[in-house]
Amino acid sequence: MKVALIYNENIIDPNDVINVFGMTTKEHYSSKAVERVARSLERGGHTVKVVQGDIHLADELKEFMPKVVAGENPGMVFNMAYGIQGQNRYTHVPAMMEMLGIPYIGSGPAGHAIVQDKVMTKIVLQKNNISTPGFWVFRTPEDTYDDLVFPVIVKPKLESTSMGMEVVDNWDDLRAAVKVQIEKFEQDILVEQFISGREFAVGMLGNSPNIDVLPIVEINLDDPDQIQTISDKKKKGGVEKTCPANLSKEKAEEMRQMCKRAFSCLGLNDYSRVDFRMDKDENLYILELNSMASLGQGGSFYYAAKTAGYTYDSLINKILDVAVIRYFGSSIQQHTADVDLTQPLRVVARTYLRGHLQSLKETLRGFVNLNTHVYNIENINHLGTTISKRLKHLGFSEHIHRQHDVGNFYYFKNHSEPENDVLLVSHLDTHYGPDDLISFHEENDKIVGSGIAESKGGLTVMLGALHALRFAKKLKKIRCAVLLTTDDSLGGRYSKRFVKEYSKKSRYVLGLKSASKDGGIITTCYGRSDYQIRFTSTAEQSGSDIHGIIPVLAKKLTAIEKLSKDEKDYRLRTTSVISKGSHGQTPNFATLTLICSYKTTKFGELLDTKIQTIMKKRETGSPKLDVSINKIQTRPPVIEESSDTQFYELVEDLAKKHEIKIKKHSQLISSDISNVPSKLPALDGFGPVGHNYRSTKEYIVHDSIVERAALLSSVLFKCAEK
């Protein structure tokens, strides 16, 4: 099942909201806690995407979540977001899910709104004859109540996790505490009769009529007048606890029944925590309910679940499962949460990759921040050496094809047989200027940097997939090879023969360029030809008073621009114009460099004819020029063959099992698979989802690192089985 895990950051980024306005949340999960839950869900067999609950949330979910109305399997939201700012923050994500039509764990907006408001909670409890301490609401420090009895506990009515709590026993201290809290929390203050005695926390899991009350936890207070503050809860492990609490069977059952009644009358769903105090006469009072009970490993909810026999993984997956049952009537969870290597590879791989996501990102950061412009040979070879060490650690042997004009080519394989099951092809060079490096940085759900989509994201995905296969004890069962070239920016000018040679030794060929924004796997791509055109004034024109050849060149560039302006079948791009004059005179020769992309060989030939005509045509009144046209065809176009179609169908079937959307994609930029011999199955686009190739805004989607590496691991293993 696809599960979107939604969380919120502890600091508001102005890009996350339209305006920073109103009370900001004081509650959030740490990034480690979010990743821990994500890994637990992955180990439960689910496809997880971690999404920040901000202004971009709807767009993120629109791309990720299945469309049930279109016949796809349903997905779920696992909500860990307490909200960013404003009132009733717990309701924000659930309300949005209701609007978008996406199932989610936990209570609905109404339940959250009532429970987050401690005053409303107590009113509902009282109306349903459920015991709760007496209370008073202060809107100003000067408010007075004739029936108020000390001691009382003072707390903001809309906050959780024991924020702002203080016990007072006289009017002066009460007014001072109310004044401080109104200024700090900007809301009404609940003043509640303080119950001296024992304190308990009771976790609830499920939905009526099948609500499971977890073993009762007692908070071990030093004395009956002590309270548990937020600083106590934040200490490692929190306040010492006892579970199950030392209670008589009758009192424990009374507490459980109170919990169930409160859970139902407040309209809560799936899981919650109920906080109690019991006085010296063993009278029970519900203090409050938490409709988003903490899932932290030090919290009382997990403490109780652990006593009940849950592991952390099984608890998280149980919460998801009870929500699934509530929506769909039965569980669709297919796997146990306990990870073992007998689970499907997609589960084991995603579990491994989710747990190593931060490490993969650090690897990617190192790749991106290394300037590997095509002629920065030292850095390119350094990147090759870095990857070589990683692959050797995985059992690959290395063969280096040393080059002089560009960086070295690297060929690796993890076996000694003559034929590979699969050949992975990528490149180390990056297509940008020698001084134009954009460093690795994150922008919301995107990671930006030079070459991150075109090559370096794919290299990271490859390493992740291979490590996941080794973890699953599958890598040795695959005869895998890797070819890394260094002249992609030049259209594979020098490496084409190596691509052909090693492809012939392989049953399948996979390219590691990024997938398109819609998950596209590259089944076709344009061919590429480079043109170097030299214009020289003839001898009889050298003494002319015209302004050199610049006007002529301008007209030809205009004609070239018009040639492909509205064309979809071929494109022309001018990459360099250099003009000079002999001995410091007016320019009398120039060199023009063009890169041409074309959908088919026929369009390439048509384009060549048009270029020849434009460049050799003499304009009326213009000087006579010698024109030399040097055409370098670097890569032919890729046309989808039946072998590619069958291979794509294999990948598509695996993607459905991973719950990853893919589709066929035609790539405008040429690829190394252009040089794979005919009838050999070859596809590209197995890197992360990315966009804006060869621009300052080149990026990949953060979560696609895990999902594409998991998919790649399955594809590699399947190639060995076929």
Number of C-alpha atoms within 10 A of each C-alpha: 22 22 25 24 23 21 24 23 20 15 11 16 12 9 13 17 14 9 10 15 10 11 15 17 20 15 17 19 18 14 12 9 15 20 18 20 23 26 24 26 30 30 28 27 27 27 25 27 24 20 22 20 23 23 12 15 15 14 9 17 18 12 12 18 23 22 15 12 8 7 8 12 14 18 22 22 26 25 22 25 25 23 23 29 18 13 17 19 22 27 22 22 25 24 14 14 20 13 9 12 11 19 20 23 23 26 23 21 21 17 21 25 22 23 27 25 18 22 23 16 23 23 15 16 20 14 10 13 12 18 17 21 17 16 19 17 17 21 14 14 18 12 11 13 9 5 8 15 14 15 19 23 20 26 25 26 21 23 19 21 17 16 18 19 18 18 21 18 13 12 15 10 13 21 19 13 21 26 17 13 22 18 9 12 18 14 18 18 26 23 26 23 19 23 25 16 19 22 23 23 25 22 26 26 21 23 19 14 8 9 18 16 23 23 22 28 23 24 21 17 16 9 10 16 13 14 22 16 16 15 12 14 17 13 10 10 15 18 18 12 19 16 20 16 16 12 12 9 9 9 14 16 13 12 21 21 13 19 24 18 15 23 25 15 15 22 17 26 25 26 27 23 23 25 18 22 24 17 16 12 7 11 12 24 20 23 20 22 28 19 26 24 21 18 20 18 16 16 19 30 27 22 25 25 22 18 16 15 10 15 16 21 21 21 22 22 24 23 17 26 20 24 27 22 16 18 14 12 10 12 15 13 17 10 15 15 23 14 17 12 13 9 17 13 20 28 25 23 32 30 25 23 26 25 18 16 18 12 13 20 17 13 18 21 21 15 26 24 17 16 25 28 25 23 18 15 20 14 18 26 21 16 19 22 14 13 20 19 12 13 20 14 11 17 15 19 16 18 12 13 13 12 13 7 12 21 26 23 23 22 21 21 22 21 17 10 9 8 17 25 21 27 27 25 25 26 26 30 31 27 20 19 12 13 8 13 19 19 19 21 14 14 11 15 17 17 23 26 26 30 34 34 30 32 26 29 33 32 29 25 29 25 19 27 29 23 24 27 27 17 15 21 12 18 22 14 15 19 22 25 25 23 23 22 27 30 25 24 18 19 22 24 16 18 24 20 13 18 23 16 14 19 28 18 17 20 17 24 29 25 24 28 30 32 29 25 15 14 22 20 26 27 24 26 26 26 28 29 21 22 18 15 18 20 22 20 20 14 11 9 15 17 11 12 8 13 11 25 23 17 12 19 18 11 14 18 16 10 14 20 15 12 17 16 11 10 11 10 15 22 22 22 14 14 10 11 14 11 18 16 13 10 7 7 10 19 19 20 21 20 18 18 17 18 20 21 25 27 24 19 16 10 16 24 12 13 21 15 11 13 20 14 11 16 21 15 13 13 12 7 7 12 19 19 20 13 18 15 17 12 14 14 17 20 23 23 25 27 18 18 16 12 14 21 16 12 20 21 11 15 21 19 12 18 21 13 13 22 22 19 15 18 14 19 18 17 22 19 16 26 30 28 29 25 22 24 14 15 11 19 25 31 27 26 27 28 34 35 28 28 20 17 20 17 15 16 14 20 30 31 20 23 19 23 25 27 27 28 28 31 26 28 28 24 23 25 21 16 20 17 10 8
